[in-house]
Amino acid sequence: MYAIVEIQGQQFKVEAGKKVYVHRLAGNEGDAVTFDKVLLTQNGNSVSVGSPTVNGVKVNAKILSHLKDDKVKIFKKKRRKGYKVTNGHRQALTQIAIESIG
């Protein structure tokens, strides 16, 4: 069984027992989180598509850790002008473990 869930504006395909990296969530490590915006569920051969969400289905997850993603380097240059700028960014992420769908 899997589900398509909207978490902080992004859609993720989740299955029970899997781990997912999402944008930083409020909460401490070990806290339980519930997601209500389930857009699609699939169980065997039956598929339920919501309009916009599937009624009565929730995804329960547990926060495993808060971490930062790899650094993304941004380099800007304008040729023949002597303009060079280097910048970087590390996205704040949360690792969650999907416990149940239903």
Secondary structure as GFF3:
##gff-version 3
##sequence-region A 1 102
A	DSSP	beta_strand	2	7	.	.	.	ID=ss1
A	DSSP	beta_strand	10	15	.	.	.	ID=ss2
A	DSSP	beta_strand	19	23	.	.	.	ID=ss3
A	DSSP	beta_strand	32	35	.	.	.	ID=ss4
A	DSSP	beta_strand	38	43	.	.	.	ID=ss5
A	DSSP	beta_strand	46	49	.	.	.	ID=ss6
A	DSSP	beta_strand	59	68	.	.	.	ID=ss7
A	DSSP	beta_strand	72	78	.	.	.	ID=ss8
A	DSSP	beta_strand	83	89	.	.	.	ID=ss9
A	DSSP	beta_strand	92	101	.	.	.	ID=ss10
###
